[in-house]
Amino acid sequence: MKVKDIFNFLNAKKIIGDENLDISTLSPINDIIENSIICIDNNKYIETAFNSKANAIIMREDTAESIKDFKNKTIIIHQNPKEAFIKLLYFMFEDKKYNLGTIKQTAIIEENSNIDKEVYIGDYVRIGKNCIIKKGTIIESGTFLGDNVIIGESCIIHSNVSIHDRCVIKDRVIIGSSTVIGNDGFGFFEVNGKQMKIPQRGNVIIENDVEIGANVCIDRATLGSTIIREGVKIDNLVQIAHNCDIGEHSIIVSQVGIAGSSKIGHNCVLAGQVGLADHVVLGDRVILGGQSGVMSKVKIESNSIMLGSPAQNIDREKLKMIAEQKLPELIKLVEEKFETKIRRVK
């Protein structure tokens, strides 16, 4: 395609250079190849970009104004190069194509299920009784749907996913391979020294535009619903326990574990390996740094940025981390001052 095609697609501001220049692909900044276009939204990449094999560069106008020599590169001016990069990933690279209206012969569909004509159901999919699958949805091979499951429009359910009885997946949801939705919550009660299982009779509701990675486990509620609200994005290897409520447009990064009946506000970020005990409440726009731990029944106010275990205000936690690094020196000073030895744990 030509530079002018990219310019028109992005509805960019202007072109500096050859609008008829041929572009074959989009390159990342760390692996730039010939006949490609790149995007820079940080001035630290200017030298790399202009010394590269790229034919064209997308940048902001203020960045272009700071450059004296474009070195025969064609420039597209765009107010948000990062947004342009994302759009070009869709424009220049095709997603996998599915033939809607296809149900593979090896799929098993139980009685009374209502499946729209314009869906794709792959090999060895098993669909239980009384399920509903709506228009435009893709279910890849090996996926299991229990009884009375509802899948909305234009969803993509990747291979080997399990969605258990009575769970509801709304519209435009993406679920990664080997994820389990609606397994029993981890509920037990000790009676006479033995663990008695608490039946888990609720379900899971996944609202519109949620994306869930691979190998994620979202447990069904004891009663009622475990709810993943609109626009939530969940990375691989996340555990969400029974009766949790994850607020709109929150981000949950890999290896996070959230215990039962916790409630997370909207637009929160839980970084990698964060752990929440049961009945935790996070306000809106809370950020928990990597490996933070929140104790049972703690409530964190909206707009808080927390770090550490137990999690506390990030500035306080940073001071604590700095102080810990100075402990050996402080111990030595105390020992010299008082002519004594502080006992070390072996």
MOCORUR-V511661 format. One record per residue. N is the residue number from 0. RES is the residue in one small letter. PHI is phi in whole degrees, -180 to 180 (* if undefined). OMEGA is omega in degrees with one decimal (NA if undefined). Layout:
# MOCORUR-V511661
n->N res->RES phi->PHI omega->OMEGA
n->N res->RES phi->PHI omega->OMEGA
This chain:
# MOCORUR-V511661
n->0 res->m phi->* omega->-177.8
n->1 res->k phi->-101 omega->179.6
n->2 res->v phi->-56 omega->-177.9
n->3 res->k phi->-65 omega->176.3
n->4 res->d phi->-66 omega->178.0
n->5 res->i phi->-66 omega->178.6
n->6 res->f phi->-58 omega->-178.9
n->7 res->n phi->-68 omega->179.0
n->8 res->f phi->-61 omega->-177.9
n->9 res->l phi->-81 omega->-174.0
n->10 res->n phi->53 omega->-176.7
n->11 res->a phi->-76 omega->-172.2
n->12 res->k phi->-83 omega->179.6
n->13 res->k phi->-164 omega->176.5
n->14 res->i phi->-113 omega->171.3
n->15 res->i phi->-115 omega->-178.2
n->16 res->g phi->120 omega->-170.6
n->17 res->d phi->-92 omega->-179.1
n->18 res->e phi->-73 omega->179.7
n->19 res->n phi->-96 omega->178.4
n->20 res->l phi->-64 omega->179.2
n->21 res->d phi->-81 omega->178.1
n->22 res->i phi->-123 omega->-177.3
n->23 res->s phi->-100 omega->-176.2
n->24 res->t phi->-161 omega->175.5
n->25 res->l phi->-108 omega->-178.3
n->26 res->s phi->-109 omega->168.5
n->27 res->p phi->-77 omega->-174.2
n->28 res->i phi->-66 omega->-177.5
n->29 res->n phi->-97 omega->180.0
n->30 res->d phi->-155 omega->-172.2
n->31 res->i phi->-92 omega->-179.5
n->32 res->i phi->-115 omega->-178.9
n->33 res->e phi->-66 omega->177.2
n->34 res->n phi->60 omega->-179.1
n->35 res->s phi->-115 omega->173.2
n->36 res->i phi->-116 omega->178.3
n->37 res->i phi->-130 omega->177.6
n->38 res->c phi->-121 omega->174.0
n->39 res->i phi->-127 omega->177.2
n->40 res->d phi->-121 omega->-179.9
n->41 res->n phi->-140 omega->-174.8
n->42 res->n phi->-64 omega->-179.8
n->43 res->k phi->-69 omega->-180.0
n->44 res->y phi->-96 omega->-176.3
n->45 res->i phi->-60 omega->-177.8
n->46 res->e phi->-62 omega->178.0
n->47 res->t phi->-59 omega->-177.0
n->48 res->a phi->-64 omega->-174.1
n->49 res->f phi->-80 omega->174.0
n->50 res->n phi->-99 omega->-176.3
n->51 res->s phi->-94 omega->177.8
n->52 res->k phi->-86 omega->-178.4
n->53 res->a phi->-61 omega->177.2
n->54 res->n phi->-88 omega->-175.5
n->55 res->a phi->-141 omega->-177.3
n->56 res->i phi->-135 omega->172.9
n->57 res->i phi->-99 omega->-178.7
n->58 res->m phi->-153 omega->175.5
n->59 res->r phi->-75 omega->-178.5
n->60 res->e phi->-65 omega->-179.7
n->61 res->d phi->-66 omega->175.7
n->62 res->t phi->-67 omega->-179.9
n->63 res->a phi->-61 omega->-179.0
n->64 res->e phi->-66 omega->-179.2
n->65 res->s phi->-87 omega->-174.6
n->66 res->i phi->-105 omega->-177.6
n->67 res->k phi->-86 omega->-174.9
n->68 res->d phi->-129 omega->-179.5
n->69 res->f phi->-84 omega->174.2
n->70 res->k phi->51 omega->177.7
n->71 res->n phi->64 omega->174.7
n->72 res->k phi->-85 omega->172.0
n->73 res->t phi->-88 omega->-174.1
n->74 res->i phi->-115 omega->168.7
n->75 res->i phi->-109 omega->179.2
n->76 res->i phi->-89 omega->-180.0
n->77 res->h phi->-139 omega->-175.4
n->78 res->q phi->-69 omega->-178.8
n->79 res->n phi->-142 omega->-177.2
n->80 res->p phi->-59 omega->179.5
n->81 res->k phi->-66 omega->175.5
n->82 res->e phi->-62 omega->178.5
n->83 res->a phi->-61 omega->179.0
n->84 res->f phi->-59 omega->-179.9
n->85 res->i phi->-63 omega->-180.0
n->86 res->k phi->-63 omega->-180.0
n->87 res->l phi->-70 omega->175.3
n->88 res->l phi->-60 omega->175.7
n->89 res->y phi->-76 omega->-172.4
n->90 res->f phi->-73 omega->-170.7
n->91 res->m phi->-99 omega->-179.2
n->92 res->f phi->-130 omega->-177.9
n->93 res->e phi->-82 omega->169.4
n->94 res->d phi->-73 omega->175.8
n->95 res->k phi->-58 omega->-177.9
n->96 res->k phi->-97 omega->176.1
n->97 res->y phi->-122 omega->175.8
n->98 res->n phi->-88 omega->177.3
n->99 res->l phi->-62 omega->-173.4
n->100 res->g phi->95 omega->-179.2
n->101 res->t phi->-107 omega->169.6
n->102 res->i phi->-125 omega->-176.6
n->103 res->k phi->-64 omega->-175.3
n->104 res->q phi->-63 omega->-177.8
n->105 res->t phi->-82 omega->177.3
n->106 res->a phi->-69 omega->177.5
n->107 res->i phi->-115 omega->-179.1
n->108 res->i phi->-123 omega->-178.0
n->109 res->e phi->-76 omega->-172.7
n->110 res->e phi->-67 omega->173.1
n->111 res->n phi->66 omega->174.0
n->112 res->s phi->-85 omega->-176.2
n->113 res->n phi->-110 omega->-174.4
n->114 res->i phi->-117 omega->179.8
n->115 res->d phi->-61 omega->-179.1
n->116 res->k phi->-67 omega->-175.3
n->117 res->e phi->-99 omega->174.1
n->118 res->v phi->-132 omega->172.8
n->119 res->y phi->-122 omega->178.1
n->120 res->i phi->-125 omega->-171.7
n->121 res->g phi->-81 omega->-179.2
n->122 res->d phi->-63 omega->172.4
n->123 res->y phi->60 omega->170.0
n->124 res->v phi->-75 omega->175.6
n->125 res->r phi->-120 omega->-178.6
n->126 res->i phi->-117 omega->-174.9
n->127 res->g phi->-76 omega->-178.2
n->128 res->k phi->-72 omega->170.3
n->129 res->n phi->61 omega->177.6
n->130 res->c phi->-83 omega->174.4
n->131 res->i phi->-125 omega->176.7
n->132 res->i phi->-127 omega->-171.0
n->133 res->k phi->-96 omega->-170.9
n->134 res->k phi->-56 omega->171.3
n->135 res->g phi->82 omega->-177.0
n->136 res->t phi->-84 omega->-179.8
n->137 res->i phi->-119 omega->176.8
n->138 res->i phi->-123 omega->-175.4
n->139 res->e phi->-80 omega->-169.8
n->140 res->s phi->-60 omega->173.3
n->141 res->g phi->78 omega->-178.1
n->142 res->t phi->-81 omega->-179.2
n->143 res->f phi->-116 omega->171.8
n->144 res->l phi->-117 omega->176.4
n->145 res->g phi->-73 omega->180.0
n->146 res->d phi->-77 omega->172.9
n->147 res->n phi->60 omega->175.7
n->148 res->v phi->-85 omega->176.3
n->149 res->i phi->-118 omega->175.7
n->150 res->i phi->-118 omega->-176.1
n->151 res->g phi->-78 omega->-176.5
n->152 res->e phi->-81 omega->169.0
n->153 res->s phi->56 omega->174.4
n->154 res->c phi->-89 omega->171.7
n->155 res->i phi->-124 omega->177.8
n->156 res->i phi->-109 omega->-174.8
n->157 res->h phi->-74 omega->-169.8
n->158 res->s phi->-66 omega->171.5
n->159 res->n phi->61 omega->173.3
n->160 res->v phi->-83 omega->173.7
n->161 res->s phi->-118 omega->176.5
n->162 res->i phi->-123 omega->-169.0
n->163 res->h phi->-87 omega->-170.1
n->164 res->d phi->-47 omega->168.6
n->165 res->r phi->70 omega->177.9
n->166 res->c phi->-77 omega->-176.0
n->167 res->v phi->-123 omega->175.6
n->168 res->i phi->-114 omega->-177.1
n->169 res->k phi->-85 omega->-167.6
n->170 res->d phi->-86 omega->171.6
n->171 res->r phi->59 omega->177.6
n->172 res->v phi->-94 omega->174.7
n->173 res->i phi->-116 omega->179.7
n->174 res->i phi->-125 omega->-176.7
n->175 res->g phi->-76 omega->-174.6
n->176 res->s phi->-58 omega->173.3
n->177 res->s phi->66 omega->173.7
n->178 res->t phi->-78 omega->-180.0
n->179 res->v phi->-121 omega->178.7
n->180 res->i phi->-111 omega->172.7
n->181 res->g phi->91 omega->170.1
n->182 res->n phi->-67 omega->179.8
n->183 res->d phi->-58 omega->170.6
n->184 res->g phi->-65 omega->-176.4
n->185 res->f phi->-88 omega->-176.4
n->186 res->g phi->-128 omega->-179.9
n->187 res->f phi->-140 omega->-178.4
n->188 res->f phi->-138 omega->-175.6
n->189 res->e phi->-80 omega->176.6
n->190 res->v phi->-131 omega->179.5
n->191 res->n phi->53 omega->176.0
n->192 res->g phi->80 omega->179.2
n->193 res->k phi->-118 omega->-179.2
n->194 res->q phi->-87 omega->176.9
n->195 res->m phi->-98 omega->-179.9
n->196 res->k phi->-71 omega->173.4
n->197 res->i phi->-92 omega->-179.2
n->198 res->p phi->-57 omega->-179.5
n->199 res->q phi->-108 omega->-169.9
n->200 res->r phi->-107 omega->-179.9
n->201 res->g phi->-86 omega->-179.9
n->202 res->n phi->-146 omega->173.2
n->203 res->v phi->-122 omega->173.8
n->204 res->i phi->-118 omega->175.9
n->205 res->i phi->-109 omega->-175.5
n->206 res->e phi->-83 omega->-173.7
n->207 res->n phi->-59 omega->168.3
n->208 res->d phi->63 omega->173.7
n->209 res->v phi->-86 omega->172.3
n->210 res->e phi->-124 omega->-176.5
n->211 res->i phi->-122 omega->-178.1
n->212 res->g phi->-76 omega->-178.8
n->213 res->a phi->-85 omega->174.9
n->214 res->n phi->56 omega->175.0
n->215 res->v phi->-97 omega->177.0
n->216 res->c phi->-121 omega->176.8
n->217 res->i phi->-123 omega->-172.5
n->218 res->d phi->-83 omega->176.3
n->219 res->r phi->-71 omega->178.9
n->220 res->a phi->-73 omega->171.5
n->221 res->t phi->-62 omega->167.2
n->222 res->l phi->-136 omega->-177.1
n->223 res->g phi->80 omega->-172.7
n->224 res->s phi->-138 omega->159.1
n->225 res->t phi->-82 omega->-171.2
n->226 res->i phi->-122 omega->170.8
n->227 res->i phi->-109 omega->-168.8
n->228 res->r phi->-84 omega->-169.5
n->229 res->e phi->-52 omega->170.9
n->230 res->g phi->78 omega->179.6
n->231 res->v phi->-68 omega->176.8
n->232 res->k phi->-122 omega->-175.9
n->233 res->i phi->-121 omega->-179.5
n->234 res->d phi->-76 omega->177.1
n->235 res->n phi->-65 omega->168.3
n->236 res->l phi->60 omega->177.7
n->237 res->v phi->-112 omega->176.2
n->238 res->q phi->-115 omega->176.3
n->239 res->i phi->-122 omega->-171.2
n->240 res->a phi->-85 omega->-173.9
n->241 res->h phi->-63 omega->174.8
n->242 res->n phi->66 omega->173.8
n->243 res->c phi->-77 omega->179.3
n->244 res->d phi->-135 omega->-176.0
n->245 res->i phi->-102 omega->-171.9
n->246 res->g phi->-72 omega->-174.3
n->247 res->e phi->-54 omega->169.7
n->248 res->h phi->62 omega->173.9
n->249 res->s phi->-81 omega->179.7
n->250 res->i phi->-120 omega->179.5
n->251 res->i phi->-124 omega->-171.8
n->252 res->v phi->-91 omega->-172.2
n->253 res->s phi->-51 omega->174.0
n->254 res->q phi->68 omega->171.7
n->255 res->v phi->-77 omega->174.3
n->256 res->g phi->-125 omega->-177.3
n->257 res->i phi->-122 omega->-177.3
n->258 res->a phi->-80 omega->-168.5
n->259 res->g phi->-60 omega->172.7
n->260 res->s phi->63 omega->174.3
n->261 res->s phi->-85 omega->-177.9
n->262 res->k phi->-126 omega->-178.3
n->263 res->i phi->-114 omega->-179.5
n->264 res->g phi->-72 omega->-178.2
n->265 res->h phi->-84 omega->176.6
n->266 res->n phi->58 omega->174.2
n->267 res->c phi->-86 omega->174.8
n->268 res->v phi->-128 omega->174.0
n->269 res->l phi->-112 omega->-176.3
n->270 res->a phi->-74 omega->-171.8
n->271 res->g phi->-56 omega->174.5
n->272 res->q phi->64 omega->171.5
n->273 res->v phi->-68 omega->176.9
n->274 res->g phi->-125 omega->176.2
n->275 res->l phi->-115 omega->173.2
n->276 res->a phi->-75 omega->-174.6
n->277 res->d phi->-70 omega->174.2
n->278 res->h phi->59 omega->173.4
n->279 res->v phi->-77 omega->176.2
n->280 res->v phi->-125 omega->174.3
n->281 res->l phi->-106 omega->173.7
n->282 res->g phi->-71 omega->180.0
n->283 res->d phi->-79 omega->174.2
n->284 res->r phi->59 omega->174.4
n->285 res->v phi->-80 omega->174.7
n->286 res->i phi->-118 omega->175.2
n->287 res->l phi->-112 omega->-179.6
n->288 res->g phi->-67 omega->-175.8
n->289 res->g phi->-54 omega->178.0
n->290 res->q phi->65 omega->175.1
n->291 res->s phi->-69 omega->177.6
n->292 res->g phi->-126 omega->-179.9
n->293 res->v phi->-116 omega->-174.9
n->294 res->m phi->-75 omega->-176.3
n->295 res->s phi->-56 omega->172.3
n->296 res->k phi->65 omega->176.3
n->297 res->v phi->-79 omega->175.2
n->298 res->k phi->-114 omega->-179.8
n->299 res->i phi->-112 omega->-174.8
n->300 res->e phi->-70 omega->178.5
n->301 res->s phi->-57 omega->176.0
n->302 res->n phi->70 omega->177.7
n->303 res->s phi->-76 omega->171.7
n->304 res->i phi->-120 omega->-169.5
n->305 res->m phi->-122 omega->179.2
n->306 res->l phi->-154 omega->173.4
n->307 res->g phi->98 omega->179.4
n->308 res->s phi->-139 omega->2.4
n->309 res->p phi->-70 omega->-175.6
n->310 res->a phi->-64 omega->175.5
n->311 res->q phi->-145 omega->-178.9
n->312 res->n phi->-49 omega->-171.7
n->313 res->i phi->-62 omega->179.6
n->314 res->d phi->-66 omega->177.6
n->315 res->r phi->-65 omega->180.0
n->316 res->e phi->-66 omega->177.7
n->317 res->k phi->-64 omega->176.8
n->318 res->l phi->-61 omega->178.9
n->319 res->k phi->-63 omega->-179.8
n->320 res->m phi->-64 omega->177.5
n->321 res->i phi->-65 omega->179.9
n->322 res->a phi->-62 omega->180.0
n->323 res->e phi->-62 omega->179.2
n->324 res->q phi->-67 omega->-179.3
n->325 res->k phi->-91 omega->-176.1
n->326 res->l phi->-57 omega->179.3
n->327 res->p phi->-56 omega->178.4
n->328 res->e phi->-66 omega->-179.8
n->329 res->l phi->-65 omega->177.7
n->330 res->i phi->-62 omega->179.5
n->331 res->k phi->-62 omega->178.6
n->332 res->l phi->-63 omega->179.5
n->333 res->v phi->-64 omega->-179.9
n->334 res->e phi->-62 omega->179.4
n->335 res->e phi->-69 omega->-177.5
n->336 res->k phi->-66 omega->-173.7
n->337 res->f phi->-105 omega->177.5
n->338 res->e phi->50 omega->179.8
n->339 res->t phi->-142 omega->178.2
n->340 res->k phi->-110 omega->175.3
n->341 res->i phi->-82 omega->-175.8
n->342 res->r phi->-63 omega->175.7
n->343 res->r phi->-96 omega->174.0
n->344 res->v phi->-83 omega->-179.0
n->345 res->k phi->-88 omega->NA
